[in-house]
């Protein structure tokens, strides 16, 4: 899983970020099931997906703050 830079994410539209967030959450769920069944090839991929989800949520919250005028 490629690490997405926060600066690259800030250049995207909120709709694109929400789509990526949905995709990552689905992938995270699949990886959790694979881990439970001991079928996961790279256990560090779970961590990478979780961190990418956090990055996207952070950028979305930053955007939300700028819209409201807080930031």
C-alpha positions as CSV (number, residue, x, y, z in Angstrom):
1,X,0.0,0.0,0.0
2,X,1.4,3.3,-1.1
3,X,1.6,6.0,1.5
4,X,-0.4,9.1,0.4
5,X,1.1,12.4,1.2
6,X,-1.1,14.9,3.0
7,X,-0.2,17.6,0.6
8,X,-1.3,15.5,-2.4
9,X,-4.6,14.8,-0.6
10,X,-5.2,18.5,0.1
11,X,-5.2,19.2,-3.7
12,X,-8.2,16.8,-4.2
13,X,-11.8,17.7,-4.1
14,X,-13.8,16.6,-1.0
15,X,-15.9,14.2,-3.2
16,X,-12.8,12.4,-4.3
17,X,-11.5,12.2,-0.8
18,X,-14.8,10.7,0.4
19,X,-14.6,8.1,-2.4
20,X,-11.1,7.2,-1.4
21,X,-12.1,7.0,2.2
22,X,-14.9,4.6,1.4
23,X,-12.6,2.4,-0.6
24,X,-10.0,2.3,2.1
25,X,-12.6,1.5,4.8
26,X,-13.7,-1.5,2.6
27,X,-10.1,-2.6,2.2
28,X,-9.5,-2.3,5.9
29,X,-12.5,-4.5,6.7
30,X,-11.3,-7.1,4.2
31,X,-7.8,-7.1,5.7
32,X,-9.3,-7.5,9.2
33,X,-11.2,-10.6,8.1
34,X,-8.1,-12.0,6.4
35,X,-6.1,-11.4,9.6
36,X,-8.7,-13.2,11.6
37,X,-8.5,-16.2,9.3
38,X,-4.6,-16.1,9.2
39,X,-4.7,-15.5,5.4
40,X,-3.0,-12.1,5.4
41,X,0.3,-11.9,3.5
42,X,1.6,-8.6,4.8
43,X,0.4,-7.6,8.3
44,X,1.9,-4.2,8.0
45,X,-0.6,-3.4,5.2
46,X,-3.3,-3.2,7.8
47,X,-1.4,-0.4,9.6
48,X,-0.8,1.5,6.3
49,X,-4.5,1.4,5.4
50,X,-5.4,2.7,8.8
51,X,-3.0,5.5,8.6
52,X,-4.2,6.5,5.1
53,X,-7.7,6.6,6.5
54,X,-6.5,8.9,9.3
55,X,-4.7,11.2,6.8
56,X,-7.8,11.6,4.7
57,X,-10.0,12.3,7.7
58,X,-7.5,14.9,8.9
59,X,-7.6,16.7,5.5
60,X,-11.4,16.5,5.3
61,X,-11.6,18.1,8.8
62,X,-9.1,20.8,7.8
63,X,-11.3,21.6,4.8
64,X,-14.4,21.7,6.9
65,X,-12.7,24.2,9.3
66,X,-11.6,26.4,6.4
67,X,-15.2,26.5,5.0
68,X,-16.5,27.5,8.4
69,X,-13.8,30.1,8.8
70,X,-12.2,28.6,11.9
71,X,-8.7,27.9,10.3
